[in-house]
């Protein structure tokens, strides 16, 4: 994976899921915990967290479709296929039920997974993404309007041709900017270089654009439209937000028990959107506590 974990404690392999070759990193034994990365990252994101959790759990970090060392086919960048990828991975690994941890856009997939396949997820931790039950208020509407200029990059990345070109070519200023503009701590330089290098593959850059166009932006709009209201989340869930992540007012993250029967929200100091990188020690501690893993 990288030098942050003892190489002898980690195994890496390719797992075929419905024709898709997925890169998977595993460590430890015991309760299975699946870690899903955000954009524009890969399984490397969780290396330091894995080093902690693998002392008492079977920890699996996967490169999702189009990212890291996993295939980047022309299609499949839609919510249903991405959920099917995760279910197929669990089946291929022989895991009936898993504790799920997902950051950024993969948390959107995680919420869908919990709603569509509640029998496969024992507990869920969403990082830096709210539960999809936000109710629009004048205060929230004002905050979102103020935030929109700062989210210009989402529509740029989603634009066919333009997005892939800016992510993959030349000095890749957009790719570097994405990884350096939303952190409180510092994403390790070797990780940044690995993420940026992956986007030099034209297929990976096109996959990133399609992901924004077909999953991230539509998913964001579905949340704002209230599409999820009436679909009750029954999976035990923790939402972790960086205390310095101010895109959404913290009081707007509240979720009614009518929408989610067992959901907790916690704010982690010393972190923003790239919370796993900003404060991996505290993230690991809170994951261990919520997932009820022994040791520390």
C-alpha positions in Angstrom: 0.0 0.0 0.0 2.7 2.4 1.2 5.3 2.7 3.9 2.9 3.9 6.6 2.0 0.2 7.3 4.3 -2.7 8.0 4.4 -4.4 4.6 4.4 -7.8 6.3 1.0 -7.0 7.8 -0.7 -6.1 4.5 -1.9 -8.1 1.5 -2.9 -6.7 -1.8 -4.7 -8.5 -4.6 -7.1 -8.0 -7.5 -10.6 -9.2 -7.0 -12.8 -9.7 -10.1 -16.4 -8.4 -9.6 -18.7 -8.8 -12.6 -15.8 -8.4 -15.0 -14.3 -5.4 -13.1 -10.8 -6.0 -11.6 -10.8 -4.3 -8.2 -7.7 -3.6 -6.2 -8.1 -4.6 -2.6 -5.8 -4.1 0.4 -6.3 -6.2 3.5 -4.8 -6.4 7.0 -5.7 -8.0 10.3 -8.3 -10.5 11.2 -11.6 -10.6 13.1 -14.7 -8.3 12.5 -14.7 -7.3 8.8 -14.5 -3.5 8.2 -14.7 -2.1 4.7 -13.1 1.3 4.0 -14.2 3.3 0.9 -12.3 6.3 -0.2 -13.2 9.7 -1.5 -12.3 11.8 -4.5 -9.7 12.0 -6.0 -8.2 9.5 -3.6 -7.8 5.7 -3.4 -7.4 3.0 -0.8 -4.1 4.8 0.2 -6.3 7.3 2.1 -6.9 4.9 4.9 -3.3 3.5 5.4 -2.8 5.1 8.8 -6.3 4.2 10.0 -5.8 0.6 8.8 -2.6 0.3 10.9 -4.7 1.0 14.0 -7.9 -0.9 13.3 -6.1 -4.0 11.9 -4.8 -4.8 15.4 -8.3 -6.2 16.2 -10.3 -6.4 13.0 -10.1 -7.6 9.4 -9.8 -4.3 7.6 -10.3 -4.1 3.8 -9.7 -1.0 1.7 -10.8 -1.1 -1.9 -10.0 1.1 -4.9 -13.5 1.8 -6.4 -14.4 1.8 -10.0 -12.2 4.2 -12.0 -9.8 4.9 -9.1 -6.4 3.8 -7.9 -5.4 0.5 -9.4 -8.9 -0.7 -10.2 -10.1 -0.8 -13.8 -11.6 2.3 -15.3 -14.1 1.0 -17.9 -16.1 3.4 -20.1 -19.4 2.8 -18.1 -20.8 2.0 -14.8 -20.5 5.4 -13.1 -24.0 5.5 -11.7 -25.3 4.9 -8.2 -26.8 1.5 -8.8 -23.7 0.0 -10.4 -21.4 1.4 -7.7 -23.6 -0.2 -5.0 -23.6 -3.5 -7.0 -19.7 -3.2 -7.2 -19.6 -3.1 -3.4 -22.1 -6.0 -2.9 -20.1 -8.0 -5.5 -16.9 -7.3 -3.7 -18.4 -8.6 -0.4 -19.6 -11.7 -2.1 -16.2 -12.3 -3.7 -14.5 -11.9 -0.3 -17.1 -14.2 1.4 -18.4 -11.5 3.7 -22.1 -11.7 4.6 -22.2 -8.6 6.8 -19.7 -5.8 7.2 -19.0 -2.6 9.1 -18.8 0.1 6.5 -16.7 3.3 6.6 -17.0 5.7 3.6 -15.5 9.1 2.9 -16.8 11.8 0.6 -18.7 10.6 -2.5 -18.5 7.0 -1.5 -20.6 7.9 1.6 -23.4 8.6 -0.8 -23.0 5.1 -2.1 -22.8 3.9 1.5 -26.2 5.4 2.4 -27.8 3.8 -0.7 -26.2 0.5 0.3 -27.7 0.7 3.8 -31.1 1.5 2.4 -31.1 -1.1 -0.3 -29.2 -3.9 1.4 -29.6 -3.4 5.2 -28.8 -7.0 5.8 -25.2 -6.6 4.5 -24.2 -3.6 6.7 -23.9 -4.0 10.5 -23.0 -0.4 11.1 -22.0 2.6 8.9 -19.7 5.6 9.4 -20.0 8.4 6.9 -17.1 10.8 6.8 -17.5 14.5 5.7 -20.9 13.9 4.1 -24.2 14.5 5.8 -27.0 12.0 6.0 -29.2 12.6 2.9 -32.2 14.0 5.0 -31.2 17.6 5.1 -34.3 19.8 5.2 -34.0 23.2 3.5 -34.4 26.2 5.7 -33.7 29.9 4.9 -30.5 29.7 6.9 -29.3 26.7 5.0 -30.4 28.1 1.7 -28.3 31.2 2.4 -25.3 29.1 3.4 -25.6 27.0 0.2 -25.8 30.1 -2.0 -22.6 31.5 -0.3 -20.9 28.1 -0.8 -21.7 27.7 -4.5 -18.9 29.9 -5.8 -16.4 27.8 -3.9 -17.8 24.6 -5.6 -17.1 25.8 -9.1 -14.7 22.9 -9.7 -17.5 20.3 -9.5 -19.2 21.5 -12.7 -15.8 22.0 -14.4 -14.8 18.4 -13.6 -18.2 17.1 -14.7 -17.9 18.8 -18.1 -17.1 16.2 -20.8 -13.7 16.9 -22.4 -12.8 19.9 -20.2 -12.9 18.0 -16.9 -10.7 15.1 -18.0 -8.3 17.4 -19.7 -7.7 19.7 -16.7 -7.4 16.7 -14.3 -4.9 14.8 -16.4 -2.8 17.0 -18.6 0.0 19.6 -18.3 0.9 20.6 -14.7 -2.4 19.1 -13.4 -3.0 22.3 -11.4 -6.7 21.4 -10.8 -5.8 18.0 -9.4 -3.2 19.4 -7.1 -5.5 22.2 -6.0 -8.3 19.8 -5.1 -5.9 17.9 -2.8 -4.4 21.0 -1.2 -7.2 23.5 -0.8 -9.6 21.7 1.6 -7.1 20.3 4.1 -6.4 21.5 7.6 -3.4 19.2 8.2 -1.3 18.0 5.3 -2.0 15.1 3.0 1.4 13.3 2.7 3.3 14.3 -0.4 3.7 10.7 -1.6 0.0 10.2 -1.4 -0.8 13.4 -3.3 1.7 12.3 -6.0 0.1 8.9 -6.2 -3.4 10.3 -6.6 -2.3 12.8 -9.2 -0.3 10.2 -11.1 -3.4 8.0 -11.4 -5.3 10.8 -13.1 -2.7 11.0 -15.8 -4.3 7.9 -17.2 -6.9 9.3 -19.6 -9.4 6.5 -18.7 -9.1 7.4 -15.0 -9.6 11.1 -15.8 -12.7 10.3 -17.9 -14.0 8.1 -15.1 -13.5 11.0 -12.6 -15.6 13.3 -14.8 -18.3 10.7 -15.3 -18.4 10.2 -11.5 -19.1 13.9 -10.9 -21.6 14.1 -13.8 -23.6 11.0 -13.0 -23.2 10.4 -9.2 -21.8 13.3 -7.2 -23.7 16.2 -8.6 -27.0 14.3 -9.0 -26.6 12.8 -5.6 -26.1 16.3 -4.1 -29.2 17.6 -5.9 -31.2 14.6 -4.7 -30.4 15.4 -1.1 -31.4 19.0 -1.6 -34.7 18.0 -3.3 -35.6 15.8 -0.4 -35.6 12.6 -2.5 -34.6 10.5 0.5 -37.4 11.6 2.7 -39.7 8.7 3.5 -36.9 6.1 3.1 -36.0 5.3 6.7 -32.4 4.5 7.5 -32.3 1.8 10.1 -28.6 1.0 10.0 -26.7 2.1 13.1 -24.9 5.2 11.7 -22.2 7.7 12.7 -21.6 10.8 10.7 -18.1 12.2 11.3 -17.5 15.8 10.3 -14.3 17.9 10.7 -14.9 20.7 13.1 -13.3 23.1 10.6 -15.5 21.9 7.7 -18.0 24.8 7.4 -19.5 24.1 4.0 -22.8 23.2 5.7 -23.9 24.9 9.0 -23.4 22.3 11.7 -26.9 22.7 13.1 -28.3 21.8 9.6 -26.8 18.3 9.9 -29.4 17.2 12.4 -31.5 14.3 11.3 -34.9 13.4 12.7 -35.4 9.9 14.2 -38.2 9.6 11.7 -35.6 9.6 9.0 -32.8 7.7 10.7 -33.6 5.6 13.7 -30.1 5.3 15.2 -27.8 8.1 13.9 -25.1 10.1 15.7 -23.2 13.1 14.5 -19.7 14.0 15.9 -17.4 16.8 15.0 -13.7 16.0 15.0 -11.2 18.8 16.0 -8.3 19.4 13.8 -10.0 18.4 10.6 -12.0 19.5 7.6 -13.1 17.7 4.4 -10.0 15.5 4.2 -10.6 14.4 7.8 -8.9 11.0 7.5 -5.7 12.7 6.5 -6.1 15.7 8.8 -6.5 13.8 12.0 -6.1 10.0 11.4 -5.4 9.2 15.1 -8.7 10.7 16.3 -10.6 9.2 13.3 -9.2 5.8 14.2 -10.1 6.2 17.8 -13.7 7.2 17.0 -14.1 4.4 14.5 -12.8 1.9 17.1 -15.2 3.2 19.7 -18.3 3.3 17.4 -17.6 -0.1 15.8 -16.9 -1.6 19.3 -13.5 -3.0 18.3 -11.3 -4.1 21.2 -7.9 -2.7 22.1 -6.5 0.6 21.0 
